[in-house]
Amino acid sequence: MGIACQALYGPIAERTLELLAEYERAASALLAPTLDLDAYARASELFDDAQLLATDLPEARVAWVEVLISRFEMTHALWLSGRSTADEETIRALAARHLAALERFRGKCARAYCGVAHAPDDLQAM
């Protein structure tokens, strides 16, 4: 990706990454033993805001689809757990998969739009 594209998409990517960092902090409350609807609403709001921006990042679209799917699977399991049909181990595994998808999306954005200086620690070594 050229410098012009980084200049155009870089600020969008950086804001998306900021929102996703806030989302991760808010979403961690969703793994509490009882579902907090206020925490769910906050996490959903942050995710929706990030999604509006993420769809404008063509180099990261495939990674974003993975984030969407993993989020759906995790939130679906959380809602089912309210009806005692999903166990805690399944929810934790889906949450870990969702966090891994977020990490891959972050890495893709960092490499494509923000430059290596903004990449997660494991990507800076590349």
C-alpha positions in Angstrom: 0.0 0.0 0.0 1.4 3.3 -1.0 2.0 6.4 1.1 -1.1 8.1 -0.3 -3.3 5.2 0.8 -1.7 5.2 4.2 -2.4 8.9 4.6 -6.0 8.3 3.6 -6.8 5.1 5.5 -4.3 5.5 8.4 -6.5 7.8 10.5 -9.5 5.5 9.9 -7.5 2.4 10.9 -6.1 4.1 14.0 -9.6 5.2 15.2 -10.9 1.7 14.5 -8.1 0.2 16.6 -8.8 2.7 19.4 -12.5 1.7 19.4 -11.7 -2.0 19.4 -9.3 -1.6 22.4 -12.2 0.1 24.3 -14.5 -2.7 23.0 -12.2 -5.4 24.4 -12.2 -3.8 27.8 -16.0 -3.5 27.8 -16.5 -7.0 26.4 -14.4 -8.5 29.2 -17.3 -7.8 31.5 -19.5 -10.0 29.4 -17.6 -13.1 30.6 -18.7 -12.5 34.2 -20.9 -15.3 35.7 -24.1 -13.2 35.2 -24.8 -11.3 32.0 -24.7 -7.5 32.6 -27.0 -5.9 30.0 -25.5 -2.5 30.5 -22.0 -3.9 29.8 -23.4 -5.7 26.8 -25.0 -2.5 25.5 -21.7 -0.6 25.9 -19.7 -3.3 24.2 -22.2 -3.4 21.3 -22.1 0.3 20.9 -18.3 0.4 20.7 -18.3 -2.6 18.3 -20.9 -1.0 16.0 -18.9 2.3 15.9 -15.7 0.3 15.0 -17.6 -1.6 12.4 -18.7 1.5 10.6 -15.0 2.4 10.2 -13.6 -1.1 9.6 -15.7 -1.6 6.5 -13.8 1.3 4.9 -10.5 -0.6 5.2 -10.2 -2.7 2.1 -6.9 -4.4 3.0 -8.4 -5.7 6.3 -11.9 -6.8 5.1 -11.3 -10.5 5.3 -9.9 -10.2 8.8 -12.9 -8.1 9.7 -15.3 -10.8 8.5 -13.5 -13.2 10.9 -14.0 -10.7 13.7 -17.8 -10.5 12.9 -18.2 -14.3 12.8 -16.3 -14.9 16.0 -18.3 -12.1 17.8 -21.6 -13.6 16.6 -20.5 -17.0 17.9 -19.4 -15.6 21.3 -22.5 -13.5 21.8 -24.8 -16.3 20.7 -23.2 -18.6 23.3 -23.6 -15.9 25.9 -27.3 -15.5 25.3 -27.7 -19.3 25.3 -25.9 -19.5 28.6 -28.8 -17.5 30.1 -30.9 -20.6 29.2 -28.3 -23.0 30.6 -27.6 -24.6 27.2 -24.0 -23.4 26.8 -21.3 -24.1 29.3 -18.6 -21.8 30.6 -15.8 -23.6 28.9 -17.4 -23.2 25.5 -18.0 -19.5 26.1 -14.3 -19.0 27.2 -13.1 -20.9 24.1 -15.3 -18.7 21.8 -14.1 -15.6 23.6 -10.5 -16.6 23.1 -11.2 -17.2 19.4 -12.8 -13.8 19.2 -9.8 -12.1 20.8 -7.5 -13.9 18.4 -9.5 -12.6 15.5 -9.3 -9.1 16.9 -5.6 -9.5 17.2 -5.3 -10.7 13.6 -7.4 -7.7 12.4 -5.2 -5.3 14.5 -2.1 -6.8 12.9 -3.5 -6.5 9.4 -4.4 -2.8 10.0 -1.1 -2.0 11.6 0.8 -3.5 8.6 -1.4 -2.1 5.9 -2.3 1.3 7.2 -0.4 2.4 10.3 3.2 1.2 9.5 5.1 -1.2 11.6 5.6 1.3 14.5 1.9 0.8 15.4 1.9 -2.9 15.0 1.5 -5.2 18.1 4.8 -6.3 19.7 5.0 -9.6 17.9 4.6 -7.8 14.5 7.3 -5.2 15.2 10.0 -7.9 15.1 9.1 -8.7 11.4 
